[in-house]
Amino acid sequence: MDNKDLEAQKNINNPLHGIKLEEIIVTLQEAYGWDKLGVMLNVNCFNKDQSIKSCLTFFRKTPWARTKLEAMYIRYKNKQSK
């Protein structure tokens, strides 16, 4: 197996494969709104500086928050598929 095959194998079970951070933020914002997102994950880009741009900047620089955001997105998508 070469590196491409290994990478493809890794991504088969990744529910976030091919989904951009902006898509995650926009989807959750449309589903819940800024206020509810701020309650679900207490970060300033949801509570004070409510914009996609501020969220992208914050989540790109803050791994722990991005992990929580991605988990929220996966839960949301799982609910939608049921």
Buried (B, 14 or more C-beta within 10 A) or exposed (E): EEEEEEEEEEEEEEEBEEBEBEEBBEBBBEBBEBEEBBEBBEBEBBBEEBEEEBBBEBBEEBEEBBEBBBEBBBEBBEEEEE
